[in-house]
Amino acid sequence: MAVPVDYEKIVPSQSFSLFILRHPASSTAGRLGSLVVNPGGPGGSGVDYAFNWESIISSAVSDRYDIVGFDQRGIGQSEPIRCLNDAQEDQVLSSDGKVTGESSLKSAIASAQDFAAKCAKVAGSRLGHYSTLDGAQDMDLLRGLLGETKLNYMGKSYGTYLGTLYANLFPTHVGKMILDGAIDPQEPLLNQNIYQAKGFELALTSFLKAHPTITQKQIISALDLLQSSTITSGKRKMTQALAITGIASGLYDPEVGWPKLSTALTELINQHSATSLLAMADLYNNRDSNGHFVNNQNDLQVMISCLDFSDSRSVQEMLADQPLFTKAAPTFGPYLGFAGLTCKYWHAPPSVTTNFANLTLVPPILVIGVTRDPATPYLWAQALHRDFTQSALLTFIGDGHTGHNRGSACIDSKVDIYLITGVVPTGQVNCKAA
């Protein structure tokens, strides 16, 4: 599908070519239309997500809906763009995000400036046109291409922001919509980062309760040790940045991630071995055993984020805010205080949406939140539920990231009923995993 590079100034000769995958409904007689799905990110492949439709949606839904995924501009198979080569990517991801003084601040600034410059060189005049706002407008062209008068959509995590911007732009085009692992679109960037740090800290506390042989103090001591001594795995040095990535990745899923995290932390704390934790970080960062990054999600995550939100704070103000992060989240806070530093040096202005009044016009949708979600705190789901005044909020009482298709028949059945019949739950809906 061809889409304009710039919706404000459409030039026929300037377009992106987006890749789309559609899995037809199994039952043509009972077909209800298309369901567009997005896995989050930013930078995740909607095509890969739709390709794995059997693992994300029930047969009752796939019987009635075509499952459709598209790669947003620059992602996956939609004219993919990469700012860094593998070696440069390795260097950026292993560079410690914890700023402890003037020297580390200068290093962080230099790295941010270099990344921004490399992206600007590769993207050229298109640099400012990879935003979620662009993606939402692309999605309405996709709706038309699919022959649908209304868009049916399921977005997870960052995909909730894509869905929210779409609904705000095209409230009369919204059909059935599920936003799971919600992002609050009106939360200032500073608060977003602090709440996310608190979300990971809350998830870590829950993990530690289930694994009492490991303590927060031991984890923080192990992280501090990585700054003062060298712990290697093969030829690679384990850094604080890679360690915190590995720890965070394990908190996304209590069923699979927690056991791996328990083993990895035990090895790091007791044996000073980083092999297991490094493998978890590599998996999260999409790095294979040969040092190749199998997709460009790391680059696109920064590119899209820098265009979606603005932060008016100076670097010195960011430095002054560091104690806020440490107080809110002693383990994760020190590493998230400068999360948006690269955006201070971005070579294109952000496309920020501030007026979300149209969300009140959107027909009933489902918002799903998890009470101890590490990446998208539950209060964001509550806020998005208030923004979509006709929405129903499904609360998953438990751990992990996103609530649908994670073992709660309560959540899953209500999603299926909504997609198949349009019936929206009334009142407060609280669900558990079992």
C-alpha positions in Angstrom: 0.0 0.0 0.0 1.4 3.4 -1.0 0.9 6.2 1.6 2.0 9.9 1.4 5.2 10.8 3.1 3.7 14.1 4.4 -0.1 14.3 4.9 0.2 18.1 5.3 1.7 18.5 1.8 0.9 15.5 -0.3 3.2 15.0 -3.3 2.2 12.1 -5.6 5.8 11.2 -6.3 6.7 11.0 -2.6 5.3 8.0 -0.8 6.1 5.1 1.5 5.3 1.5 0.5 3.8 -0.4 3.4 3.7 -4.2 3.6 0.4 -5.8 4.7 -0.5 -9.4 5.7 -4.0 -10.7 5.8 -5.2 -14.1 7.1 -8.7 -14.7 5.8 -11.5 -15.6 8.2 -12.0 -19.4 8.4 -15.7 -19.2 8.0 -16.7 -17.1 5.0 -20.4 -17.5 5.8 -20.1 -15.9 9.2 -17.4 -13.3 8.3 -17.7 -10.1 10.3 -14.9 -8.1 8.6 -11.2 -7.4 9.2 -9.4 -7.1 12.5 -6.2 -5.1 12.4 -3.7 -6.0 15.1 -0.6 -4.3 16.4 1.9 -5.9 18.9 3.3 -2.6 20.4 6.9 -1.3 20.4 7.1 1.2 19.0 8.8 -0.5 16.2 7.1 -3.9 16.5 6.1 -5.7 13.3 2.3 -5.9 12.8 3.0 -8.3 9.9 4.9 -10.7 12.1 2.2 -10.4 14.7 -0.6 -11.2 12.2 1.4 -14.1 10.8 1.3 -15.6 14.3 -2.5 -15.1 14.6 -3.1 -18.5 16.2 -1.1 -17.4 19.2 -2.8 -14.1 19.7 -6.5 -14.6 19.0 -9.1 -17.3 19.6 -10.4 -19.6 16.9 -13.9 -18.1 17.6 -12.6 -14.7 16.4 -10.4 -16.0 13.6 -13.4 -17.9 12.3 -15.2 -14.6 11.8 -12.5 -12.0 11.1 -9.7 -11.6 8.6 -6.6 -11.0 10.8 -4.6 -8.1 9.3 -1.2 -6.7 10.3 0.8 -3.9 8.6 4.3 -2.8 9.2 4.4 1.0 9.9 6.6 3.1 7.8 10.3 2.3 8.3 9.5 -0.9 10.2 10.0 -4.6 9.1 9.1 -4.9 5.5 7.8 -1.3 5.0 11.0 0.4 3.6 13.0 -0.5 6.8 15.5 2.1 7.9 18.5 1.6 10.2 20.5 4.3 11.8 23.2 2.1 13.2 25.1 -1.0 12.1 25.4 -4.0 14.4 28.6 -2.9 16.1 27.2 0.6 16.7 24.0 -0.9 18.0 25.9 -3.0 20.4 27.8 0.0 21.7 24.7 2.1 22.2 22.7 -0.6 24.0 25.6 -1.6 26.3 26.4 2.1 27.2 25.4 2.7 30.8 22.3 4.9 30.9 23.0 5.7 34.6 24.4 9.2 34.7 26.6 9.6 37.8 28.6 12.8 37.1 29.9 15.3 34.6 32.0 12.7 32.7 29.1 10.2 32.2 26.8 13.0 31.3 29.1 14.2 28.6 29.4 10.7 27.3 25.6 10.3 27.3 25.2 13.6 25.4 27.8 12.6 22.8 26.1 9.3 22.2 22.7 10.9 21.9 24.0 13.5 19.4 25.7 10.8 17.4 22.6 8.7 17.2 20.4 11.6 16.2 22.9 12.7 13.5 23.1 9.2 12.0 19.3 8.9 11.8 19.1 12.3 10.2 21.6 11.3 7.6 19.9 8.0 6.7 16.3 9.3 6.7 17.0 12.6 5.0 13.9 14.7 4.3 11.7 11.8 5.7 13.0 12.1 9.2 10.0 13.9 10.6 7.5 11.5 9.0 7.8 8.3 11.1 5.4 9.4 13.9 2.5 7.5 15.3 0.3 10.3 14.0 1.5 9.4 10.5 0.8 5.7 11.3 -2.7 6.5 12.4 -3.4 8.2 9.1 -1.9 5.3 7.2 -4.2 3.0 9.1 -7.3 4.8 7.8 -6.0 4.3 4.2 -5.6 0.6 5.2 -9.2 0.6 6.4 -10.4 1.8 3.0 -8.1 -0.6 1.1 -9.7 -3.5 3.1 -13.2 -2.3 2.1 -14.3 -1.5 5.6 -16.5 1.4 6.6 -15.3 1.0 10.2 -11.9 -0.1 11.5 -11.8 -3.0 13.9 -8.6 -2.9 15.9 -6.7 -4.6 18.6 -3.5 -2.9 19.9 -1.2 -4.0 22.7 1.1 -1.6 24.7 2.3 1.1 22.3 -0.4 -0.2 19.9 -2.9 1.4 22.3 -1.4 4.8 21.5 -1.7 4.1 17.8 -5.3 3.1 18.3 -6.0 6.2 20.5 -4.6 8.6 17.9 -6.6 6.9 15.2 -9.8 7.1 17.2 -9.1 10.8 17.9 -8.6 11.6 14.2 -11.4 9.4 12.9 -14.0 8.9 15.7 -16.7 8.0 13.2 -14.6 5.3 11.6 -14.1 3.3 14.8 -15.7 -0.1 14.9 -14.7 -2.5 17.6 -11.5 -1.6 19.4 -9.5 -3.3 22.1 -6.7 -1.3 23.7 -4.6 -3.6 26.0 -1.7 -2.4 28.2 -2.8 1.2 27.8 -0.7 4.3 27.4 -2.1 7.5 28.8 -1.8 9.9 25.8 -2.1 13.0 28.0 0.6 12.2 30.5 3.7 14.6 30.3 6.9 12.8 29.3 8.6 13.3 32.6 5.6 11.7 34.4 5.5 8.9 31.8 9.1 7.9 32.6 8.7 8.2 36.4 5.5 6.1 36.3 7.2 3.5 34.1 10.1 3.3 36.5 7.6 2.8 39.3 5.8 0.2 37.3 9.0 -1.9 36.8 9.8 -1.5 40.5 6.3 -2.7 41.5 6.7 -5.7 39.2 10.1 -6.4 40.7 8.7 -6.3 44.2 6.0 -8.8 43.2 8.8 -11.0 41.7 10.9 -10.8 44.9 7.9 -11.9 47.0 7.7 -15.0 44.9 11.5 -15.6 45.1 12.5 -14.7 48.7 16.1 -16.0 48.3 16.8 -12.9 46.2 16.6 -9.3 47.6 16.4 -5.9 46.1 19.6 -4.9 48.0 21.5 -7.8 46.4 20.3 -6.7 42.9 21.3 -3.1 43.4 24.7 -4.2 44.8 25.2 -6.5 41.8 24.4 -3.6 39.4 26.8 -1.3 41.3 29.5 -4.0 41.0 29.1 -4.0 37.2 30.2 -0.3 37.3 33.4 -0.9 39.3 34.5 -4.3 38.1 34.5 -6.4 34.9 32.1 -9.3 34.6 32.3 -11.0 31.2 30.4 -13.6 29.2 32.7 -15.0 26.6 34.3 -12.0 24.9 31.5 -9.6 25.9 31.5 -7.3 29.0 28.3 -7.2 31.0 27.2 -3.6 31.7 24.6 -2.0 33.9 22.5 -1.1 30.9 22.4 -4.7 29.6 21.8 -6.0 33.1 18.8 -3.7 33.7 17.4 -4.6 30.3 17.7 -8.3 31.1 16.0 -7.8 34.5 13.2 -5.7 33.0 12.6 -8.2 30.2 12.0 -11.0 32.7 9.3 -9.0 34.5 7.0 -9.0 31.4 5.8 -12.5 31.9 5.6 -14.3 35.3 5.0 -17.7 33.7 8.1 -17.7 31.4 10.2 -14.7 32.4 10.2 -15.0 36.2 11.9 -18.5 36.3 14.5 -17.3 33.8 15.1 -14.1 35.8 15.4 -16.1 39.1 18.2 -18.2 37.5 19.9 -15.3 35.9 20.0 -13.2 39.1 21.1 -16.1 41.2 24.0 -16.6 38.9 24.9 -12.9 38.8 24.7 -12.4 42.6 26.3 -15.7 43.8 28.6 -16.6 41.0 29.3 -13.3 39.3 28.2 -14.9 36.0 26.3 -12.8 33.5 25.7 -15.5 30.9 22.0 -16.0 31.5 21.1 -12.4 32.1 23.0 -11.3 29.0 21.0 -13.9 27.0 17.8 -12.3 28.3 19.0 -8.8 27.3 19.9 -10.0 23.8 16.6 -11.7 23.3 14.8 -8.4 24.3 17.1 -6.4 22.1 16.6 -8.7 19.1 20.3 -9.6 19.0 21.3 -13.1 17.8 24.3 -15.1 18.9 26.4 -13.8 16.0 25.9 -10.2 17.1 23.4 -9.4 14.4 20.3 -7.4 15.2 17.6 -9.3 13.4 15.3 -6.3 13.0 15.4 -2.5 13.3 13.1 -2.1 16.3 15.7 -0.5 18.5 16.3 2.3 16.0 12.6 2.8 15.2 11.7 2.9 18.9 13.8 6.0 19.3 12.8 7.5 16.0 9.1 7.2 16.7 9.3 8.2 20.3 11.2 11.4 19.5 8.4 12.4 17.1 5.5 11.5 19.4 6.3 13.4 22.6 8.1 16.6 23.5 10.1 17.4 26.6 10.8 21.1 27.3 13.4 20.4 30.1 17.0 21.3 29.5 19.7 18.7 30.1 20.5 20.4 33.4 16.9 20.1 34.4 16.9 16.5 33.5 20.0 16.1 35.7 18.3 17.9 38.6 15.3 15.5 38.2 17.4 12.4 38.8 16.6 12.2 42.5 12.9 12.0 41.6 13.6 8.8 39.7 15.8 7.2 42.3 13.2 8.0 45.1 10.3 6.6 43.0 12.1 3.5 41.9 15.5 2.7 43.6 16.4 -0.1 41.2 15.1 1.1 37.8 14.9 4.9 38.4 18.6 5.7 38.0 18.5 4.2 34.5 15.4 5.9 33.2 16.1 9.6 34.1 17.7 10.3 30.8 15.5 8.0 28.7 14.6 10.8 26.3 18.0 12.4 25.9 18.4 11.6 22.3 15.2 13.5 21.5 16.8 16.7 22.8 19.1 16.5 19.7 16.6 15.2 17.1 16.8 16.9 13.7 13.0 17.1 13.2 10.2 18.6 15.4 7.7 16.3 17.1 4.1 15.8 16.0 2.4 16.1 19.4 -1.4 15.7 19.8 -2.7 17.7 22.8 -6.5 17.8 22.2 -8.2 14.4 22.7 -11.8 15.8 22.9 -12.9 13.5 20.0 -12.5 10.4 22.1 -15.8 11.2 23.7 -17.4 10.6 20.3 -16.0 7.1 19.9 -18.5 4.2 20.3 -18.0 1.7 23.1 -14.5 0.1 23.2 -12.6 -2.1 25.6 -9.6 -0.9 27.6 -7.6 -3.6 29.4 -5.2 -2.9 32.3 -3.0 -5.1 34.5 -2.6 -4.0 38.2 1.1 -4.8 38.3 2.0 -4.3 34.7 5.7 -3.3 34.6 5.7 -1.4 31.3 2.3 0.3 31.1 1.2 1.0 34.7 -2.5 0.3 35.6 -3.2 4.0 36.3 -2.7 4.6 32.5 -5.5 2.2 31.7 -7.7 4.0 34.2 -6.9 7.3 32.5 -7.5 6.0 29.0 -10.8 4.6 30.2 -11.8 8.1 31.4 -10.7 9.6 28.0 -12.9 7.1 26.1 -16.1 8.0 27.9 -18.0 5.1 26.4 -15.4 2.5 27.1 -15.4 -0.5 29.5 -12.4 -1.1 31.6 -11.3 -4.7 32.1 -8.9 -5.1 35.0 -6.5 -8.0 35.2 -5.5 -8.4 38.8 -2.0 -9.8 38.6 1.4 -9.6 37.1 2.9 -9.2 33.6 2.5 -7.0 30.6 -1.0 -6.8 28.9 -4.0 -8.8 30.0 -5.6 -10.5 26.9 -4.6 -14.0 26.0 -2.5 -14.4 29.2 -4.5 -17.1 31.0 -7.6 -15.2 32.2 -10.8 -16.8 30.8 -12.6 -13.9 32.4 -10.7 -11.3 30.2 -10.5 -13.5 27.0 -14.2 -14.4 27.0 -15.3 -10.8 27.3 -13.0 -9.8 24.4 -14.4 -12.6 22.2 -18.0 -11.7 23.1 -17.4 -8.0 22.3 -15.7 -8.8 18.9 -18.4 -11.3 17.9 -21.6 -9.6 19.3 -20.6 -6.1 20.1 -21.7 -6.5 23.7 -19.7 -4.3 26.1 -19.5 -5.3 29.8 -21.2 -3.0 32.2 -19.9 -2.0 35.6 -16.5 -2.8 37.1 -14.9 -5.9 35.7 -12.1 -7.4 37.8 -10.4 -10.6 36.5 -7.7 -12.9 37.7 -5.4 -15.3 35.8 -7.1 -18.5 36.7 
